[in-house]
Amino acid sequence: MVPFALALFCLVGSTTQAQDPKPDAWAPLRFLVGEWQGVATGEPGAGTADRRYEFILNHRFLHERNTSAFPPQAKNKTGEVHEHWSLFSYDRKRKTFLFRQFHQEGFVVTYALNSTLSTPSKLVFESEQLENVPSSWKARETYELISNHEFIETFEIAQTDRPYAVYSRNHFWRRQPGLPELKRPPAD
């Protein structure tokens, strides 16, 4: 009888352990999943942005696709359309998030989460490597979570020995069925 009780205890104990959920490493970024629309402001002028985040490759990477449109305006006479793609990953060895951002202009930025500057409602990523950009530059992206349906992204750049300056700020709202698309800002 004792061996049966011991086997039952081991079985119940292993079942209980198997049911304990593992922490979700992606929890800080999971709110991004979905489609977003936003307003963009900064050096290129005023415009709109469309963005989508989705997990890919067996949920190992979070893929972002972004298109920002800036109509002709006083600050940007010809206007422009900017596209970039990003891949977020979780580096288990470093226990942090990394992301690589690929821009249509050909430059690539590798960022790492700065856990010292980040909070549960603000994620700060600082560049570790820039490709096709002079080595004297650095970049920073900050995501400020307003709610699960709204966030602000701030992109800053600087030369290595200078403080960061805001290049652009995007305010995003989650796309929801039945809600109208954001209107493009009027040209100046």
LUMVEX-916991 format. One line per 2 residues: number of its first residue (from 1); for each residue x, y, z of N, C-alpha, C, CB. Coordinates in pm, 1 decimal. Atoms other than C-alpha are relative to their C-alpha. Glycine has a CB too. Layout:
REM LUMVEX-916991
NUM> X/Y/Z/X/Y/Z/X/Y/Z/X/Y/Z; ...
//
This chain:
REM LUMVEX-916991
1> 81.1/-119.1/0.0/0.0/0.0/0.0/85.8/126.0/0.0/-92.4/-0.5/119.1; -88.1/-116.9/-6.5/286.4/238.8/78.6/55.6/33.7/-138.1/115.3/-24.9/98.8
3> -49.2/-34.6/133.3/437.3/210.0/-274.5/-107.8/64.4/-85.9/53.4/-123.5/-69.5; 108.7/-60.2/77.9/92.8/289.7/-426.3/-21.0/145.5/43.2/-131.7/-81.4/17.1
5> 19.2/-136.4/-51.6/52.7/597.0/-200.8/115.8/89.4/-44.3/-11.5/-0.9/155.3; -116.2/-77.1/42.8/405.6/710.3/-283.2/-8.3/32.5/-148.4/129.0/-76.3/30.1
7> 15.0/-23.4/144.4/341.3/668.7/-656.3/-108.2/103.9/-26.4/-33.9/-131.7/-73.5; 108.6/-96.8/15.7/12.4/860.4/-624.7/47.2/139.6/39.2/-122.1/-41.1/85.0
9> -53.0/-128.7/-44.3/188.3/1140.4/-431.7/92.4/60.0/-106.7/75.6/-16.2/133.8; -92.0/-47.0/104.8/459.3/1164.5/-699.0/-76.5/44.2/-123.9/100.5/-110.3/-37.2
11> 80.4/-34.5/117.3/198.6/1168.5/-976.6/-72.7/132.1/21.3/-101.0/-111.5/-30.9; 70.8/-124.6/-30.3/-7.2/1442.8/-809.0/98.8/115.7/5.3/-77.2/-11.5/133.8
13> -101.7/-105.2/-8.5/308.8/1640.8/-731.1/51.1/40.9/-137.4/116.3/-46.2/86.2; -50.1/-35.4/133.4/434.6/1621.1/-1091.5/-108.1/66.6/-83.0/52.3/-124.2/-72.6
15> 109.9/-63.8/72.3/89.1/1712.3/-1226.7/-14.4/144.8/44.3/-132.0/-76.4/22.3; 10.6/-136.2/-52.5/77.4/2017.3/-999.9/112.6/85.5/-56.8/4.3/0.3/155.2
17> -111.7/-76.3/54.9/423.3/2125.0/-1114.2/-19.3/28.2/-147.8/130.4/-74.3/21.9; 20.4/-18.6/143.2/329.6/2076.5/-1478.6/-104.2/107.5/-27.3/-42.1/-131.4/-65.1
19> 105.2/-99.0/19.9/28.6/2303.6/-1432.0/43.4/140.6/39.2/-122.2/-38.6/78.6; -48.6/-132.7/-36.6/231.7/2589.9/-1282.5/42.1/72.6/-127.1/118.6/-8.8/101.4
21> -35.4/-70.0/124.1/247.1/2845.9/-1563.3/139.1/61.9/9.2/-103.6/108.8/-31.6; -129.7/-67.2/8.7/584.9/2967.7/-1674.8/-25.3/148.4/-20.9/88.2/-59.2/-115.7
23> 19.0/-143.4/23.8/628.6/3344.9/-1669.1/3.4/29.8/-150.1/108.7/82.3/73.7; 7.9/-39.8/140.3/542.7/3508.0/-2001.7/108.2/103.9/-28.3/-141.3/56.1/-34.7
25> -109.2/-93.4/30.6/867.8/3661.5/-2122.0/-47.4/114.7/-88.6/115.6/-73.8/-68.2; 49.4/-100.6/93.6/668.9/3851.7/-2386.9/-101.6/96.6/60.9/-61.5/-68.0/-118.0
27> 104.4/-82.8/-62.4/427.3/4013.4/-2138.8/21.4/150.8/-20.5/-6.0/-29.8/148.5; -15.8/-145.3/16.9/585.9/4363.7/-2161.5/-32.4/51.1/-140.4/140.4/38.8/34.3
29> 23.8/-42.8/139.0/541.2/4371.8/-2542.9/-129.5/-54.1/-59.0/115.0/-43.3/-86.7; 118.0/66.4/55.2/228.2/4161.1/-2587.0/-110.3/98.6/-38.1/-53.9/-100.5/99.6
31> 104.4/-98.5/31.1/2.5/4471.4/-2586.4/10.3/52.1/-142.9/7.7/116.5/97.2; -20.0/-53.3/135.3/151.1/4570.3/-2924.3/-69.2/-81.9/-108.6/147.1/7.4/-30.0
33> 55.4/87.7/103.8/1.6/4273.7/-3111.2/-132.0/56.1/-52.2/-20.8/-143.2/54.9; 121.3/-49.8/64.0/-259.1/4395.1/-3358.8/31.3/109.6/-99.9/-97.7/51.4/104.3
35> -13.4/-107.1/99.3/-319.5/4680.4/-3601.8/-23.8/134.4/66.7/-98.9/-20.3/-117.9; 1.0/-132.4/-61.8/-263.7/5044.6/-3514.1/-5.8/107.4/-108.0/124.4/19.8/89.6
37> -6.8/-119.2/84.6/-318.0/5386.1/-3670.2/39.7/115.5/90.4/-137.5/28.3/-73.9; -46.0/-108.4/-84.8/-163.4/5707.1/-3553.5/31.8/126.5/-74.9/118.7/-42.7/74.8
39> -45.5/-127.2/55.3/-53.2/6061.4/-3605.4/148.9/11.5/28.4/-79.4/121.5/60.6; -144.8/-11.7/-8.7/311.8/6136.4/-3666.1/38.1/147.7/-5.5/69.6/-79.8/-114.2
41> -53.2/-136.8/2.0/497.8/6458.6/-3591.6/151.5/-8.7/16.1/-64.4/89.3/113.6; -144.9/-2.9/-16.3/861.9/6555.6/-3607.1/69.1/66.3/-116.5/53.1/-139.1/17.4
43> -82.1/-60.1/105.6/1138.1/6645.5/-3849.8/-63.0/-10.1/-138.7/135.4/-65.4/-2.3; 61.8/6.8/133.2/948.0/6517.3/-4158.6/-130.1/79.6/-11.8/-27.0/-143.6/-35.4
45> 124.8/-76.1/1.7/645.1/6728.8/-4060.2/-109.3/-74.1/74.7/-44.3/27.8/-143.7; 116.1/65.5/-61.1/294.2/6612.4/-3966.6/-56.0/-100.8/-99.3/-109.4/104.4/41.5
47> 51.8/103.4/88.9/150.5/6291.5/-4104.7/-77.7/-104.0/76.5/112.4/-65.8/-76.4; 70.6/112.4/-61.3/-15.9/5961.3/-4030.6/88.0/-124.0/-8.6/-137.6/-24.8/-69.3
49> -76.9/124.0/-2.1/116.9/5617.0/-3952.6/-94.4/-118.1/13.7/103.2/0.7/114.9; 72.2/126.5/-9.6/-17.4/5266.4/-4000.7/101.1/-105.3/42.0/-70.5/-38.3/-136.1
51> -94.5/97.1/-53.6/138.9/4981.4/-3809.7/-71.0/-129.2/36.1/72.1/56.8/122.3; 52.4/131.4/-36.9/90.8/4611.6/-3748.9/109.7/-77.5/71.3/-51.2/-78.1/-125.4
53> -90.6/88.1/-74.5/253.7/4380.4/-3493.8/-61.2/-139.0/2.8/25.6/53.0/145.5; 47.3/137.9/-9.7/228.4/4001.7/-3510.5/116.6/-91.7/33.9/-67.9/-44.7/-131.8
55> -101.5/99.5/-29.9/414.5/3705.0/-3371.5/21.9/-86.6/-122.6/-40.3/-86.0/121.9; -36.3/84.2/113.2/599.1/3498.7/-3631.5/98.9/-106.6/45.8/59.9/84.7/-115.1
57> -98.7/105.7/-21.8/819.2/3188.8/-3651.7/-16.3/-65.1/136.9/141.0/55.9/-14.1; 30.4/75.3/-121.7/654.2/2987.1/-3374.9/1.1/89.0/124.9/100.1/-113.8/16.9
59> 8.5/-97.0/-110.1/599.1/3294.5/-3154.7/136.3/35.5/60.4/-89.8/-54.6/108.6; -133.4/-33.6/-50.5/974.5/3349.8/-3120.9/37.9/145.1/-28.7/103.6/-92.8/-61.2
61> -30.7/-138.3/38.2/973.7/3695.2/-3283.5/-128.7/79.2/-13.3/80.0/4.7/-132.5; 111.3/-91.4/21.6/740.8/3992.8/-3284.6/38.3/87.3/-118.7/-31.7/86.6/128.9
63> -29.4/-71.0/124.3/728.4/4144.3/-3633.9/-85.6/125.9/-8.5/-24.8/-91.2/-123.1; 70.1/-128.3/17.8/636.1/4508.7/-3690.3/17.7/46.1/-143.5/53.1/108.6/99.7
65> -4.5/-63.3/131.7/548.6/4666.8/-4026.5/-61.2/137.9/14.5/-75.5/-85.3/-108.9; 43.9/-138.4/-17.2/515.1/5043.9/-4041.2/7.2/75.2/-132.3/85.3/71.1/106.4
67> -2.3/-96.5/110.4/421.7/5296.7/-4308.6/-47.4/133.8/55.8/-90.5/-47.3/-121.1; 35.7/-136.3/-40.7/420.6/5668.7/-4228.7/-5.4/85.7/-124.7/101.9/58.4/104.2
69> 16.3/-87.6/116.6/295.8/5925.3/-4479.3/-3.6/145.1/45.6/-129.2/-35.4/-78.8; -7.0/-142.7/-29.0/381.0/6294.6/-4469.7/-32.3/74.4/-128.5/140.9/40.9/56.0
71> 35.2/-72.2/122.5/197.1/6507.4/-4728.2/90.7/121.7/-17.8/-148.4/43.6/3.0; -77.4/-122.8/18.1/371.6/6808.1/-4884.2/-49.3/108.1/97.4/-10.4/50.1/-147.0
73> 31.1/-103.8/-99.2/385.0/7090.6/-4627.6/118.5/93.2/11.1/-34.6/-61.9/138.9; -106.7/-100.5/-10.4/592.8/7394.6/-4536.5/129.9/-62.0/50.3/-42.7/113.9/93.2
75> -118.3/61.5/-58.7/831.3/7180.4/-4332.3/63.3/-105.5/-91.1/-35.7/-62.2/132.6; -45.4/108.8/85.9/861.3/6915.0/-4604.6/-69.7/17.5/-135.7/-31.4/-141.9/64.0
77> 65.5/-44.9/124.7/784.2/7058.8/-4949.9/-46.1/-113.5/-91.3/94.1/88.2/-76.8; 37.0/108.8/91.4/776.4/6728.7/-5138.4/-80.5/-110.1/69.2/125.0/-60.0/-62.1
79> 65.8/107.7/-72.2/626.9/6513.4/-4864.4/82.4/-127.4/-9.7/-141.6/-23.3/-54.2; -72.2/127.0/7.7/737.7/6154.9/-4814.0/-83.4/-113.0/59.2/134.9/10.2/73.0
81> 55.5/121.9/-58.8/633.8/5801.3/-4738.2/119.2/-77.5/54.8/-83.5/-85.9/-105.9; -109.4/72.6/-65.1/853.1/5614.6/-4493.1/-50.9/-137.7/42.4/55.3/79.6/123.3
83> 32.6/135.4/-43.5/848.3/5238.1/-4437.8/116.2/-57.5/79.1/-33.4/-90.4/-120.7; -101.1/80.9/-68.3/1031.7/5022.5/-4189.7/-64.8/-126.0/55.2/68.2/80.5/113.9
85> 39.7/125.8/-62.3/1010.0/4669.7/-4053.5/89.4/-20.0/121.1/10.8/-121.1/-100.3; -77.7/31.3/-120.0/1122.2/4555.6/-3710.4/-24.0/-143.8/41.3/-35.9/95.6/115.4
87> 10.6/132.3/-60.8/1187.4/4220.8/-3544.4/46.1/11.5/144.7/84.7/-106.5/-78.4; -32.1/4.5/-142.3/1174.2/4198.2/-3165.8/31.8/-145.0/35.4/-118.3/56.0/87.9
89> -32.8/133.5/-48.3/1335.7/3900.7/-2996.1/32.2/9.1/148.6/119.3/-61.5/-79.7; -38.0/5.3/-141.2/1397.0/3789.1/-2640.5/130.0/-77.0/9.9/-111.6/-66.2/87.9
91> -131.0/62.2/-15.5/1761.6/3715.8/-2566.9/3.6/-66.6/137.5/116.4/105.4/-15.8; 4.7/73.0/-126.9/1745.8/3442.7/-2300.9/132.2/10.5/75.1/-34.3/-146.9/-24.5
93> -130.7/-8.1/-64.8/2117.7/3466.8/-2232.9/15.1/132.9/74.9/112.8/-15.8/-104.2; -9.8/-132.4/-62.8/2102.0/3841.2/-2158.5/-124.0/35.4/81.6/22.6/106.1/-106.3
95> 127.9/-22.7/-67.8/1743.5/3819.0/-2025.6/-54.7/139.4/-29.5/15.8/-19.1/151.1; 51.7/-130.1/40.7/1634.8/4120.4/-2224.7/-54.6/-8.5/-142.1/109.9/108.3/9.8
97> 52.5/-10.4/135.4/1453.3/4225.1/-2538.7/97.5/75.9/-87.4/-137.1/68.6/-0.6; -76.4/-68.3/103.6/1637.9/4323.3/-2853.0/-95.3/24.2/-115.2/126.2/-83.0/-45.2
99> 71.6/-7.7/126.6/1498.8/4458.4/-3173.3/84.1/67.4/-104.0/-131.1/73.4/16.3; -71.1/-52.9/116.1/1635.8/4525.3/-3514.8/-103.9/65.8/-88.1/79.2/-112.4/-77.5
101> 92.1/-78.0/82.7/1470.7/4791.3/-3726.8/66.3/24.8/-135.0/-38.9/135.2/69.5; -50.1/-7.7/136.9/1516.6/4785.7/-4104.3/-75.8/111.7/-71.9/-16.3/-137.5/-74.8
103> 61.9/-115.9/63.2/1449.0/5117.2/-4283.4/19.2/-3.2/-151.6/58.0/129.5/57.8; -4.8/-0.2/146.3/1375.2/5167.9/-4653.1/121.8/74.2/-52.7/-126.4/62.4/-56.7
105> -118.7/-74.6/44.1/1670.3/5406.7/-4672.1/125.9/-85.3/5.7/18.9/124.6/85.7; -113.8/90.9/-3.0/1899.4/5110.3/-4604.5/71.3/-5.7/133.8/97.0/39.0/-104.8
107> -67.9/11.8/-127.5/1997.7/5174.9/-4246.2/-75.3/-96.5/91.6/13.9/137.6/66.2; 52.1/101.0/-92.0/1948.2/4912.2/-3976.5/49.5/36.7/139.1/45.2/-145.9/-40.8
109> -36.6/-32.6/-138.5/1943.5/4976.3/-3602.8/-30.9/-121.1/87.0/-76.5/127.4/51.5; 21.6/104.0/-99.6/1987.8/4711.8/-3334.8/-10.9/67.8/136.1/115.4/-106.6/-1.9
111> 27.9/-60.0/-130.4/1834.5/4819.0/-3003.3/-3.8/-107.8/107.7/-133.3/77.8/-3.0; 18.8/85.4/-117.2/1840.1/4665.4/-2655.0/-83.0/76.5/101.8/137.1/-44.4/61.4
113> 81.9/-61.7/-103.4/1592.3/4731.1/-2378.0/90.1/51.3/111.5/-104.4/-100.2/55.3; -71.6/-57.5/-113.3/1734.9/4965.6/-2115.4/-89.9/-18.2/121.8/36.5/152.7/-24.1
115> 86.9/31.9/-113.2/1585.6/4813.7/-1800.0/6.2/106.0/109.5/37.4/-135.0/57.5; -11.4/-105.9/-99.7/1710.7/5101.7/-1584.7/-97.6/113.3/-28.4/142.7/53.7/4.2
117> 90.7/-109.0/37.1/1505.8/5360.5/-1776.3/-144.1/-46.7/-22.4/50.8/67.7/-125.2; 132.5/53.5/30.0/1208.3/5129.8/-1841.9/-81.4/-22.5/127.0/12.3/-130.6/-77.6
119> 95.8/29.2/-107.7/899.0/5083.6/-1625.1/-108.0/-89.8/-60.8/-62.8/133.8/62.2; 107.5/80.3/59.7/586.7/4865.3/-1666.4/-79.8/74.1/-107.2/-93.8/-46.2/107.9
121> 76.2/-74.8/100.6/426.3/5147.1/-1869.0/89.5/76.7/-97.7/-94.0/96.8/68.8; -91.9/-68.6/91.7/738.9/5274.0/-2049.7/117.9/-92.1/-30.2/49.8/135.6/60.8
123> -111.1/83.1/43.7/986.2/5070.3/-2254.4/98.4/86.7/-77.3/-49.6/-119.1/-86.8; -103.6/-82.7/62.6/1313.3/5238.9/-2351.0/104.1/-92.6/-62.0/66.1/97.6/104.0
125> -98.0/78.1/73.8/1532.8/5082.1/-2618.8/108.9/93.2/-50.7/-66.4/-76.9/-117.4; -111.7/-81.2/47.1/1878.8/5220.1/-2692.5/83.2/-78.6/-100.2/87.6/46.2/118.0
127> -74.6/66.5/107.2/2089.2/5146.7/-2998.1/129.7/-60.3/51.6/29.9/98.3/-112.8; -127.9/66.5/-25.3/2376.2/4902.9/-2973.0/85.2/-0.8/-125.4/-22.2/-143.5/49.7
129> -71.1/5.2/127.1/2466.1/4898.2/-3340.1/-83.9/69.3/-106.3/31.2/-146.5/-40.9; 66.0/-64.0/113.2/2381.4/5109.9/-3643.5/75.7/-38.7/-126.1/-5.9/155.6/17.2
131> -60.1/35.7/128.5/2443.4/4988.9/-3997.2/-33.0/108.6/-101.0/-50.4/-139.1/-49.6; 16.5/-98.8/107.0/2489.9/5229.2/-4289.0/-31.4/139.1/53.3/-109.8/-43.8/-94.4
133> 13.2/-130.3/-65.7/2495.6/5526.2/-4050.6/138.5/32.6/56.7/-113.0/-1.1/114.5; -130.7/-32.5/-59.2/2806.8/5717.5/-3936.5/10.8/-50.9/144.2/23.5/152.1/-3.6
135> -19.3/60.3/-131.8/2953.0/5557.4/-3622.9/-14.7/99.6/114.5/135.6/-64.0/6.9; 12.7/-100.5/-106.0/2920.8/5886.1/-3432.5/-145.2/20.9/44.8/57.9/132.0/-47.5
137> 141.6/-18.2/-33.8/2540.0/5848.0/-3408.7/-50.2/-110.0/91.7/-84.8/4.0/-126.5; 70.8/97.2/-83.3/2314.2/5674.1/-3157.9/-148.9/30.7/-9.4/49.9/4.4/149.5
139> 144.0/-17.4/10.8/1937.7/5623.9/-3140.9/-68.9/-60.7/122.0/-53.1/-63.8/-130.0; 80.2/51.9/-110.8/1667.9/5561.0/-2882.7/-147.2/0.3/-40.4/22.0/84.4/129.4
141> 145.0/10.6/22.4/1304.4/5442.8/-2913.2/-64.7/-24.1/135.6/-36.0/-116.0/-102.3; 73.6/13.2/-125.3/1062.1/5483.7/-2624.1/-146.9/-24.7/-31.2/17.1/126.5/88.7
143> 142.3/32.7/13.8/717.4/5323.9/-2606.0/-67.1/29.6/133.9/-21.5/-151.0/-42.9; 74.2/-34.2/-121.0/483.1/5482.6/-2350.0/-141.3/-54.3/-13.3/-1.5/154.1/24.3
145> 130.8/64.5/2.3/177.3/5268.3/-2281.7/-101.0/89.6/71.2/5.9/-140.7/66.3; 108.1/-79.8/-58.0/-130.9/5485.3/-2226.9/-109.5/-96.0/48.6/-57.2/103.7/-104.7
147> 95.1/106.3/-32.9/-369.2/5185.1/-2228.7/29.2/-115.2/-95.7/-151.2/49.2/-11.5; -19.8/110.8/94.4/-394.9/4851.2/-2408.1/-42.2/37.0/-140.6/-77.1/-122.5/45.3
149> 47.5/-44.5/131.0/-543.9/5050.4/-2697.4/65.3/130.1/-45.5/-149.9/17.3/3.1; -63.5/-127.5/35.4/-311.5/5352.3/-2707.0/143.8/2.5/52.6/-81.2/120.2/57.4
151> -138.2/-19.7/-44.8/62.3/5420.0/-2694.4/65.5/111.9/-80.0/81.6/-130.9/-13.9; -79.2/-104.9/65.6/314.3/5689.9/-2784.1/140.7/-55.1/-20.0/2.2/133.9/85.0
153> -136.9/41.5/32.2/641.7/5610.2/-2957.9/81.0/125.2/-29.1/3.3/-99.3/-122.1; -89.3/-113.6/22.2/926.2/5861.9/-2944.5/133.0/-53.2/-52.2/20.3/83.2/131.3
155> -127.6/38.3/60.7/1230.7/5824.5/-3170.6/94.9/117.8/17.7/-16.5/-38.6/-152.8; -100.2/-104.1/-25.7/1541.8/6019.6/-3066.3/133.1/-41.4/-61.9/16.3/25.4/153.0
157> -133.6/25.1/53.8/1884.3/6051.8/-3224.9/97.4/100.9/60.3/0.4/8.5/-155.9; -104.0/-90.0/-50.5/2213.3/6207.6/-3120.9/134.8/-47.7/-50.0/-1.7/6.8/155.4
159> -137.9/41.1/19.8/2578.3/6211.6/-3192.6/48.8/-52.2/134.5/90.1/118.5/-53.6; -42.6/73.0/-118.8/2765.0/5996.3/-2942.7/25.9/89.3/120.9/123.4/-77.6/-31.0
161> -37.1/-85.9/-113.0/2887.7/6286.2/-2727.3/-104.9/106.7/32.5/131.8/67.2/-28.9; 105.6/-101.1/-21.4/2559.3/6484.4/-2731.5/-124.6/-64.3/58.3/-35.1/71.8/-132.3
163> 126.4/56.1/-51.4/2221.6/6445.9/-2561.9/-96.2/-32.0/-114.1/-66.6/98.2/98.8; 99.4/37.0/100.2/1931.3/6288.6/-2748.1/-91.7/117.6/-32.0/-82.5/-119.5/48.3
165> 99.6/-97.4/44.4/1694.7/6509.4/-2950.4/-111.9/-77.4/-69.5/63.4/108.5/-96.1; 113.8/67.9/61.3/1345.4/6405.4/-3057.6/0.8/24.2/-150.0/-133.3/48.1/62.2
167> 11.4/-7.8/145.4/1331.1/6328.9/-3429.4/-146.2/-13.8/-41.8/86.2/-109.2/-67.6; 142.2/16.4/31.7/972.1/6205.3/-3437.4/-73.8/-58.4/119.3/-18.6/-90.4/-123.8
169> 88.8/54.9/-103.9/681.4/6119.8/-3212.7/-126.7/-47.5/-70.0/-33.1/107.4/112.9; 120.9/59.6/56.8/394.7/5889.4/-3310.0/-95.9/-34.5/112.8/33.7/-126.5/-84.3
171> 104.7/31.7/-97.4/70.2/5862.0/-3116.9/-93.6/-100.1/-67.5/-78.3/130.5/48.0; 74.7/109.1/63.0/-104.9/5531.1/-3193.0/-124.3/-38.9/79.1/89.3/-121.0/-16.5
173> 122.0/57.1/-54.7/-455.3/5397.3/-3134.5/-25.4/-131.8/-71.0/-121.3/97.3/-15.8; 29.8/130.2/57.4/-556.6/5036.3/-3185.2/-115.8/13.8/-99.4/-34.5/-103.0/111.4
175> 108.3/3.1/99.3/-763.9/4987.8/-3502.2/-111.2/-86.5/55.1/49.6/-54.1/-138.6; 114.2/75.9/-48.0/-1110.6/4876.9/-3407.5/-107.7/-0.7/-107.0/-54.1/58.7/132.4
177> 105.4/7.7/102.9/-1386.2/4753.4/-3637.8/-107.8/105.1/24.6/-63.4/-140.8/-2.4; 107.1/-98.2/-9.2/-1643.3/5019.9/-3711.7/45.9/141.8/28.6/-94.4/-41.1/104.4
179> -49.5/-135.2/-24.8/-1423.5/5313.8/-3618.2/60.6/55.9/-128.0/104.3/0.9/114.9; -53.8/-57.8/123.8/-1326.8/5558.3/-3894.9/152.8/4.8/1.0/-55.8/140.9/-20.9
181> -144.3/-16.0/15.3/-973.8/5575.9/-4027.3/37.3/144.4/36.8/45.4/-34.7/-146.6; -46.2/-135.4/-27.1/-769.3/5875.2/-3917.7/12.7/76.7/-130.7/134.6/-1.9/75.4
183> -12.3/-84.2/119.9/-780.8/6159.6/-4166.3/144.1/48.1/-11.0/-99.0/121.8/5.1; -133.7/-52.3/24.1/-455.4/6267.8/-4324.0/-0.4/150.2/32.7/45.1/-26.1/-148.4
185> -2.9/-143.7/-29.7/-345.6/6614.0/-4203.5/-0.3/81.7/-128.9/123.9/35.3/84.9; 3.3/-84.0/121.4/-409.4/6895.7/-4450.6/139.7/52.6/-31.5/-99.2/118.8/17.6
187> -127.0/-60.7/42.4/-118.6/7030.2/-4651.8/-1.5/147.2/40.4/22.3/-15.6/-155.4; -10.2/-142.9/-36.5/7.1/7374.6/-4546.4/-31.3/88.3/-119.0/140.7/33.0/53.7
//
